[in-house]
């Protein structure tokens, strides 16, 4: 066997190993499947402030399961909770990676207590929604647009809408901000969002596997394009917030080691509209609310009241068309 043949065979073996590793990482991180690695990630341990779903409150609410289709025909499911009194305000609350709409009960209660109707969608690839992959907010941003249209068809053109997302949900609402949104969308709250899909996967590849991004990330991105329809480089919250003029409240815990804290400053600096920043001392990833519920609720209320008009005394939902 010649030296050239040996080199050629070595290259083929390396390429096969690389492609195999990329398929593995796609299956672990992007394919719809159990994400057992999240249970052992030290950056997600919530020793002092366990995640709460407000299950008792949620079970007492008249939750309506609703269904729409994404622009690509994918069936999407959400959970609608009417406001406790007549209201012209709706919050669309978007969950994070490997979660689902009904697990956002604590945030739904927060908005319900402020007099909002609340919609908690299941992102594609999660909960009862269709899809065999996770979109990391990129394809989900267009699903959010569809949910906004659903709310306006259901409740009429006088409805005012706030978008609120946590973690991947935070990135989702930021990515949605760069779309052509109806005027009824008044403001956005983004809690512990990442700057882009490429940035967060580069960070996690280093943190979890001690690997550099090249060449594994570009090849996995190609696999993702072939299987899920998007490259990692497409999904940039940084680029999307630069397009919007909507006001955004950015929230981030300064001890977040899963979505690194400095990302929030880059996002706030890139935003094209008015911004507010709420840094939560000692909060790890997705725990800002649970560290100080009273302050979190106050910051949300103070922010949305700047941009939403008061609830009319006789505000009523219009029937579904």
C-alpha positions in Angstrom: 0.0 0.0 0.0 1.4 3.3 -1.0 1.8 6.3 1.3 -0.8 8.2 -0.7 -3.3 5.4 -0.3 -2.6 5.3 3.5 -3.2 9.1 3.7 -6.4 8.8 1.7 -7.7 6.0 3.9 -6.8 8.0 7.0 -8.7 11.0 5.7 -11.7 8.8 5.0 -11.7 7.4 8.5 -11.4 10.8 10.0 -14.3 12.1 7.9 -16.4 9.1 8.9 -15.6 9.6 12.6 -16.4 13.3 12.3 -19.7 12.7 10.5 -20.6 10.0 13.1 -19.8 12.4 16.0 -21.9 15.1 14.4 -24.9 12.8 14.1 -24.4 11.8 17.7 -24.4 15.5 18.8 -27.4 16.2 16.6 -29.3 13.3 18.2 -28.3 14.4 21.7 -29.0 18.1 21.4 -31.4 18.8 18.6 -33.4 15.6 17.8 -36.6 15.3 19.9 -35.6 12.9 22.6 -34.9 12.6 26.3 -32.3 15.0 27.5 -30.8 13.1 30.4 -27.6 15.1 30.3 -29.5 18.1 31.7 -30.1 16.3 35.0 -26.4 16.1 35.8 -25.2 19.5 34.4 -23.8 21.4 37.4 -24.8 24.7 35.7 -28.5 23.7 36.1 -28.5 22.5 39.7 -31.1 24.5 41.6 -30.2 23.7 45.2 -31.5 26.9 46.8 -34.3 27.9 44.5 -36.0 24.8 43.0 -38.1 25.3 39.8 -41.8 25.7 40.5 -44.6 25.1 38.1 -47.4 26.6 40.3 -49.3 23.3 39.7 -51.9 23.9 42.4 -52.8 27.3 41.0 -52.7 26.0 37.5 -55.1 23.1 38.3 -57.6 25.7 39.7 -57.6 27.7 36.4 -60.0 27.2 33.5 -57.1 26.1 31.2 -58.2 25.7 27.6 -56.1 23.6 25.3 -55.9 25.3 21.9 -54.4 24.2 18.5 -53.1 26.0 15.5 -50.7 25.2 12.6 -47.3 26.6 11.9 -46.6 28.2 8.6 -45.2 24.8 7.5 -48.3 23.0 8.5 -46.8 21.6 11.8 -49.5 21.1 14.4 -48.9 23.3 17.5 -50.6 23.2 20.9 -50.9 25.9 23.5 -52.7 26.5 26.8 -54.9 29.5 27.3 -55.9 31.0 30.6 -58.5 33.8 30.6 -57.8 36.8 32.8 -59.5 36.8 36.2 -61.4 40.0 35.1 -62.2 41.7 31.8 -58.9 42.7 30.1 -57.4 43.9 26.9 -54.0 42.4 27.7 -52.5 39.0 26.8 -49.1 37.6 27.7 -47.6 34.9 25.5 -45.2 33.0 27.8 -42.6 30.9 26.0 -40.8 28.0 27.7 -37.2 26.8 27.5 -35.2 23.9 26.1 -36.7 20.5 27.0 -39.6 22.0 28.8 -43.3 22.6 27.8 -46.0 25.3 28.1 -47.7 24.0 31.2 -44.4 24.1 33.1 -44.6 27.9 32.8 -47.4 28.0 35.4 -45.4 30.3 37.8 -45.0 32.9 35.1 -48.6 32.5 33.9 -49.7 33.2 37.5 -47.5 36.3 37.6 -49.2 37.8 34.6 -52.7 36.6 35.6 -52.2 38.4 38.9 -51.6 41.5 36.9 -54.9 41.1 35.0 -53.6 39.4 31.8 -54.9 36.6 29.7 -52.1 34.1 29.3 -51.1 31.8 26.5 -48.5 29.1 27.1 -47.5 27.4 23.9 -45.6 24.2 23.5 -42.7 24.9 21.2 -42.2 22.6 18.2 -40.5 19.4 19.3 -41.8 19.8 22.8 -44.9 18.9 24.8 -48.0 18.2 22.6 -46.8 20.2 19.6 -45.5 18.3 16.6 -42.0 18.2 15.3 -39.1 15.8 15.6 -36.4 18.4 16.3 -35.7 21.4 18.6 -35.5 24.8 16.8 -33.5 26.7 19.5 -35.9 29.6 18.8 -35.2 30.0 15.1 -38.2 28.2 13.6 -40.1 28.8 16.8 -40.0 32.6 16.2 -42.4 32.1 13.3 -44.6 29.9 15.4 -44.8 32.9 17.9 -46.0 35.0 15.0 -48.8 32.5 14.3 -49.8 32.5 18.0 -50.0 36.3 18.0 -52.3 36.1 15.0 -54.4 33.5 16.9 -54.8 35.8 19.9 -55.8 38.7 17.7 -58.4 36.6 15.8 -59.7 35.3 19.1 -59.8 38.6 21.1 -60.0 41.3 18.5 -57.7 44.1 17.3 -57.8 46.0 20.6 -55.8 43.3 22.4 -52.4 44.4 23.7 -49.7 41.6 23.7 -46.6 41.1 25.7 -44.1 38.4 24.8 -42.2 36.8 27.7 -39.6 34.0 27.3 -37.2 32.1 29.6 -33.9 30.6 28.5 -34.5 29.2 24.9 -37.9 30.9 25.2 -36.1 34.2 25.9 -34.1 33.7 22.7 -37.3 32.7 20.9 -39.1 36.0 21.7 -36.0 38.0 20.8 -35.7 36.2 17.5 -39.5 36.9 17.0 -38.8 40.6 17.7 -37.1 41.0 14.3 -40.1 39.8 12.4 -42.9 42.0 11.1 -45.1 41.9 14.2 -48.5 43.5 14.5 -48.8 46.8 16.3 -50.7 45.1 19.1 -47.4 43.6 20.3 -46.2 46.3 22.7 -43.2 44.9 24.6 -40.9 41.9 25.2 -39.4 40.4 28.3 -36.4 38.1 27.8 -35.1 36.1 30.7 -31.6 34.5 30.4 -31.5 34.3 26.6 -28.5 33.4 24.5 -27.1 35.6 21.8 -27.3 33.0 19.0 -27.6 29.3 18.4 -23.9 29.1 17.3 -22.7 31.0 20.3 -24.5 28.9 22.9 -23.6 25.6 21.2 -20.0 26.7 21.0 -20.0 27.5 24.7 -21.7 24.2 25.6 -19.4 22.2 23.5 -16.5 23.6 25.4 -18.2 23.4 28.8 -19.6 19.9 28.6 -17.2 18.1 26.3 -14.0 20.3 26.4 -14.0 20.4 22.6 -13.3 23.3 20.2 -16.1 24.3 17.8 -14.1 23.4 14.7 -14.6 21.1 12.9 -17.4 19.4 14.8 -19.9 22.4 15.0 -19.9 23.2 11.3 -20.5 19.6 10.4 -23.2 19.2 13.0 -24.7 22.4 11.6 -24.8 20.7 8.1 -26.5 17.7 9.6 -29.0 20.0 11.3 -29.7 21.7 8.0 -30.3 18.4 6.3 -32.5 17.0 9.0 -34.2 20.0 10.6 -33.9 22.7 7.9 -31.7 25.3 9.5 -28.0 26.1 9.9 -26.8 27.1 13.4 -25.6 30.4 12.0 -29.1 31.4 10.9 -30.5 31.7 14.4 -29.1 34.9 15.8 -31.0 36.8 18.5 -28.4 39.6 18.2 -29.3 40.2 14.5 -33.0 40.0 15.2 -33.1 42.5 18.1 -31.2 45.0 16.0 -34.2 45.0 13.6 -36.9 45.8 16.2 -38.0 49.1 17.7 -40.0 47.3 20.4 -39.0 47.9 24.0 -37.2 44.9 25.7 -36.7 44.1 29.3 -33.6 41.9 29.6 -33.3 39.7 32.7 -30.3 37.6 33.7 -28.8 36.1 36.8 -25.2 37.1 37.4 -24.3 33.5 38.4 -25.7 31.9 35.3 -23.1 29.4 34.0 -25.4 27.7 31.5 -26.1 30.8 29.4 -23.2 33.0 30.3 -24.1 36.2 32.0 -22.1 38.5 29.6 -24.4 37.5 26.8 -27.2 39.8 28.2 -25.0 42.9 27.8 -24.3 42.0 24.1 -28.0 41.6 23.5 -29.0 44.8 25.2 -26.3 46.7 23.3 -27.6 45.3 20.0 -31.3 46.1 20.6 -32.8 48.7 18.3 -35.5 49.9 20.7 -35.7 51.0 24.3 -34.1 48.6 26.7 -34.2 47.9 30.4 -31.8 45.5 32.2 -32.6 43.6 35.4 -29.6 41.8 36.8 -30.5 39.3 39.6 -27.7 38.8 42.1 -26.8 35.2 42.9 -29.3 33.8 40.4 -28.2 30.7 38.4 -29.8 29.8 35.0 -33.5 30.3 34.8 -33.9 31.0 38.5 -34.2 34.8 38.5 -37.8 34.7 39.4 -37.4 32.2 42.2 -34.6 34.1 43.8 -36.7 37.2 44.5 -40.3 36.8 43.3 -41.5 40.1 44.7 -38.8 42.1 43.0 -39.1 40.2 39.7 -42.9 40.8 39.7 -42.3 44.5 40.5 -39.8 44.9 37.6 -42.2 43.2 35.1 -45.1 45.3 36.2 -43.2 48.5 36.1 -41.9 47.7 32.6 -45.2 46.6 31.0 -47.1 49.6 32.5 -44.9 51.9 30.5 -46.0 50.6 27.2 -49.5 49.2 27.6 -52.5 51.4 27.9 -54.8 50.9 31.0 -57.4 48.2 31.0 -60.8 49.8 30.0 -63.4 49.5 32.7 -65.6 47.3 30.4 -62.9 45.5 28.4 -64.2 42.3 27.1 -62.8 39.6 24.8 -64.5 39.2 21.5 -65.6 35.7 20.6 -63.4 33.4 18.5 -63.9 34.1 14.8 
